[in-house]
Amino acid sequence: MDEITQSADSRMQTSRFPSLIAIVGQTASGKSAVAAEVARQFSGEIINADSWQIYKHMDVGTAKPSQREREEIPHHLIDIVEPDAEFTAAVYKRMATEAIEDIASRGKLPIMVGGTGLYIDGVLFDYSFAPQGYPGQREALREKSIPELLELIQQRGIDLSGIDTRNKRRLMRLLETNGVKPERADLRGNTLVLGVTTSRNQLRENIEKRTEAMFRAGLKHEVRELAERYGWQVEAMKGIGYREFKPYFEGEQSLAETKRQITKNTLELAKKQRTWFKRNRHIQWVESVEEAKESARQFV
């Protein structure tokens, strides 16, 4: 294939995709603030890619953008399901793709922002997700505890690398698919992927400050209401900032220890996110809003 033909094919592939900026990074890295500035500068709308912000009523502990922020900049895929509803990466991919097309059709710039790597990569690399397991299998797996699921996974010799072993839903999917990973294509055309990075010390400070702010904003009250309404067993209540309260409400742990556990688990999550995103060679890493806006300016 000659150079002219290659160039034409590249333009055709790019033209099939609406422009998309994805802004990714660790929790508390500042990516939401960066995305908001890029959206203001380039008439953008934000698509949430945080697997906990999809749930209704879970506001404080998921650090959702405020109502005022959502009125200023349209946000998509926030508050779309109840905490006891099932929601998969495959469903996210479909809904996010629809949001991208809708935003672009109105002459706006779609900006996907979040830290849930599987959600983001499912869209960026057009993952072909395995189908859901049959109902009887899913019900049988749902009745098992996490240790029982892990034992089954070990018996089948399924690779657990990169999997959050405290996420029951992910463990169930591993067993349903017998460990088969989603198939992925090349990076979608017409896409800029920005990664917001910060020093480890700054990240720790950000996490500690955010945790304190959540407690002041009424996190304990929010968790109590959700636990009373949905129970501790629903998947949404396994999220960081929620699950740590169970021993507190059962009288087994102090509020100060609960706060420390939330900070500790958030730092562990940030480490896993860093590992996930570092594997993506398409990410352009930035350290400031100005760097991000300059990259976006060149892309747009």
N, C-alpha and C positions, 0 to 999 in steps of 0.2 A: 504494500500500500504506500503510495507516494505521500509526500508531506502535505500537499494541498488537500488530498482526500482525507487524511487524518485530521487536519484542521476542521474540515467541513463536518466530519463525523462528531468531533468534539463539540462544535457549536450546536449540532442537532441534539446531542445528549443533554447539554446544559439547558437548552431552550425548553425541554420537556418538563423541567422542574421550576416551580416558583422560587424566587430568591428566598433564602433562609439563613438567618444567623443563629447559631446555637452557642449559648454562653454557659459553660460548665465549670465545675470545680468542687472543692470540698465544702462541707457545711460550714457556715460562718466565715467564709472567705471573702464575702462582699460581692458575690456575683449578682445578687438581686439588685443591689444599688447600681452596679455597672449596667445591667440590662435596662433599668429604668432610664438612665441617662442616655443610652443608645436609642431607646424608644422615643424619648423626647426630641432628640436631635434629628432622627430620620423617620418620623411619623410611623412608629412601629406599634405593634400590639404583642403582648407577651403570652406565651403558651407555657403553662406550668409543667415542669418535668420532675416534680418531687412526688414520690409515691405516697406520702402521707397527707399532702395538701389536697389531694383529691377528695378526702373525706369531709363530710359536713360536720359541723359542731366542734371540730378539732382545730381550734384557732390559735390559742396561746401556745400550746406545746409544739405546733408545727411551724411557728413563726410566719404565718400567712401575711401577705401584704394587707395593710389596713383598708377599710372601706374607702377612705379618702384617696388612697393610692390607686385603688381599682377604678374609682370614678375618673381620676385624671388620665390613667392609661388603661385601656381595656385589657383584662386578663382572661385567659381561657383555661379550661380543665382544672378549675378550683371549685370545691364544693359540689361535686357531681354525683357522689354516691353516699349512702348511709354507712356508718362504721361497721355494720354487720353484713354488708354486701360483699360479694366476691368481685374482684377486679384483677385483670391480668395484664401483662405487658403487651399481649397481642391486642387486647381491647384498647389499651392506651395508644398503640401504634395506629390503629384505625382512626381513633378520634383525633389524634394529633395531626394526622395527614389531612383529615377533613378540615381541621381548623386552619392549617397552613394554606390550603386552597381557598378557603373562605376569606381569610385576611388578604391574601394576594389579589383576589378577584375584586376587592374594594380599593385597590391601589395603595394598600398599607404594607408595611414590612413585617413579616412574621419573625418573632424572636423567641426561640425556645430556651428556657433557662431552668436549670435544676442540677441536682446531684445524683439522681437515680440512673446509674450507668446503663442498665438494661433497657429502660424506657428510651433513653436518648439514642443509644446505638441501634435499637430496633427501628427507629425512624431514619437515622442517618445512613444505615447500611442495609435497609430493607430486609430485616430479618424474616425468615420463613419459620414461624413458630410451629411447633408440633401441635396437633389437635388435642383438645381436652380429653381426659380419660372418660371412660363410660361411667354413668351415674353410680352404679353399684361399687365400682372400684374407688371412686372418690369418697363415697360415704364411709367405706371401710377404712380408708386412710385417715379420714377426718377424726375417726373415733380413737385413733392411736395417739399416744403421747410423742413428744419430740424424741426422747431416748429410744422409743420403739421404732420410730421412723428411721433414725440413724442406724439402728441395728439392722433393719431391713436393707438399707443402702449398703452397709458394709458387707452383708451376706451376698449381695448381687455384684459386688466389686465395682460400684459406681463411683466415679471420681467426684470428690467434694471440693476440689480447689476452686476458690473464688466464690463459694456459696456461704451465705450467712446461715450458720447451722442453728440459729435461734428463730429463723423465719420458717414457721411450719408450712406455709403455703409453698415456699420454694422447695422444701424437702418433699412435699407431696408431688409437685410437678416433676421432680427428678425421678421419682418412682413411677409416675404415670408414663413418662417417656423413656424409662429405662436408661436414663442418663444421656440421651441423645441431645446434643446442644443445637440451638437454632442455627440454621444456615444463613450466611450473610453474603451480601453482594459488595461491590465497591461503594465508596462514599457517593451519596447522591450528588448530582450535578448542581451547580449554582448555589453552593453552600459554603459559608464561612464558619469555622468552629474556633471559638475563642475560649481559652482556659484562664480563669482568674487564679493567680497564685499569690501566696503570702508566706512569710517566714513562720516556722513552727511556733516560735515564741508569741508572735502576733496572733496566730490562730488560736492558741490556748487562751490568750487574753480575751479575744473576741468571744470564745465559747463561754468562758466564765462570766463575762459581762452579760451575754445574752441569757444565760441560765438565771442569773440574778434578776434580770428584767422580767423574765417569764414568771418567776415567783411573785414579784411585785404586781404583775398584771392579773394575778388570780389563777395561776396554773393549778394549784391544789383544788380549788373549787371546781374548775373545769373537769379535772380528772375524776373527782368524786361523782359529779353528775353523770358523766359518761359510764363509769363503772356501775352505777345504780341502774342506768337505763339499758346498757348492753351487756354487762358482765365483763369479766376479765379474759374470757376465752376467745372473743372475736379477734380477728387478725389485726384490726386497727389498734387495739389496746396493747399489742406487742411492740409498738413503736417506742423509740427513746423519748423520755419525757412523760411517758404514761405507765409503762410496765414497772418502773422503779418505785411507783407509789403503792403497789399492792402490799408489800410488807409493812409499809408505814400505816396504812389503814387497818391492817391486821394487828397492829400494836407490836410489831417485831423490829421496828426500825425508827430512828428519830428523823425529824424533818431535815436536820443538818446532814445526816448520812444519805438521805434520799437525794438531796441536792448534789452531794459529792458523787453519787453513783451516776446521776444524769450527766454530769460533766465528764466523768471517766468514760462512760459509754459513748458519749458524743465524740470524744477524742479518738476512740477506737474506730468509730464509723468514719471519721475524717481520714484516718490512715488507710482504711480499705478503699475509700473513694480515690485517694491519691494514687494507690496502686492500679486501680481500674483505669483511670484516665491517662496515666503515664504510658500505657500501652498503645494509645491512639496517636499515631504519628502525624495525623492531620491537624491536631490541635495547635493553634498559635497561642503561646502563653503570654499573658500580659500582667502587669503589676499595678496598673492604675486605670482610672476612668479615661484619662486622656489617651493612653495607649490604645485602649479598646475603641474609642471613638475614631482615632486615626485609621485603625485597621478597617473599621466599618465604613469609613468614608471612602477608602480605596476600593473596597468591595462593591459598595453601592454605585 
